Amino acid sequence: MKRNQFRSFTVSINRTSFKKIIVMTILGLMAMFIFTGMLTSFEPGYGLASNQVHEWATGIKGEDFLHVLGMENKYFTEALPEGSKPPSVSNLAFQVTTSINPDDPRSLLGRELPGFALFDGQILVAGKGTDYTNLPVESAPPMDVIMAEREATQESLAKLEQLEKEGEQVHGSTEGRSVVHIIHSHNYESFLPELETNNPNEAQHNTINITMVGEKLSQELEKRGIGTEVEKRDIQGKLSERGWQYSQSYDASRELVKEAMAQNDDLEFFFDLHRDSLPRDRTTVEINGEEFARIVFVIGGNHDNYKQNFSLAEDLHNMLEEEYPGLSRGVILKQGRSTNGRFNQDLSDRAILLEFGGVGNTLDENFRSAEAVAEVFSNYYWDAEAVDGQ
């Protein structure tokens, strides 16, 4: 009699457990569908983006995964370096939930101090003297300051006239094809020595500006047989007409880059030229008795193909270091919520942003640097063409 009661009681427990499993499975599926629906229903800018997942995963080392695998199979721990310690679960959870890395004060200060996030970035390749105290700084003056009329020096106006004359005498090669596209998303960025002002915030001009460096680079490339086209439409003027903010410069230039790509299938390389906001002592180098405006390559990491762009920038940096030691400040990765992080480089795996000099450099110093970049890039291009031809 007691044995039958015991068996009945056992069957009752099994039925209850089975019901719990069914209920938990249904609730789990419902929760998964609800969570997925929430992620896809957020407005743009508020959803979970791939770059956010990338940010969370950046701080997780490969060793951490080996430690986790080693919990199940001790064989994996043999591949760990000597002295490697298991990851701190509490520290990892804190980073994921707060986006603050205790080992990097910038992750906290960059969100609390106004303007501090401008210095956020990762040094992929460090040039001479490059560290986290002198990363490229992208100024963002109000549109009324950018569009204000300013006087340029007579010398700079003469340089513009001479540049235009030289441009009429130079023609590209590459069998009549234009393979390099040059644009200036911040086309009013200028240089204090070329203007009648000493205020760095006023280093903006509608003609005497970074576009002259782009034109010089184009001419030097074409002298070396590389067909080049320069986007000369007024991007900052377009922003003003549309009532857009300065931060939307890359949205405006994106339209022009996509248009150029659609109209010319021969384009292979895309350069966006800028001027840094750092002072002259950080952006100038003397090589063989002449002063050059230093260059830094900026790669946007908020897209999946940035490593191909980084490869191009790294190759050019190394070649510059060999021919013009100290000219390149290195390669910087910009990504995350505090920056555009794409710079239209997601449109091509051969797109880079180049910062030429700083607010205190002269056009002559930038022209020397443009010639150096053209020399190095032409060697890179023709070597690659020779390999492809073979």
Secondary structure, 3 states (H helix, E strand, C coil): CHHHHHHHHHHHHHHHHHHHHHHHHHHHHHHHHHHHHHHHHCCCCCCCCHHHHHHHHHCCCHHHHHHHHHCCCHHHHHHCCCCCCCCCHHHHHHHHHHCCCCCCCHHHHHHHCCCHHHHCCEEEEECCCCCCCCCCCCCCCCHHHHHCCCCECHHHHHHHHHHHHHHHCCCCCHHHCCCEEEECCCCCECCHHHECCCCHHHCECCCCCHHHHHHHHHHHHHHCCCCEEECCCCHHHHHHHHCCCHHHHHHHHHHHHHHHHHHCCCCCEEEEEECCCCCHHHCEEEECCEEEECEEEEEECCCCCHHHHHHHHHHHHHHHHHHCCCCEEEEEEECCCCCCCCCCHHHCCCEEEEEECCCCCCHHHHHHHHHHHHHHHHHHHHHHHHHHHC
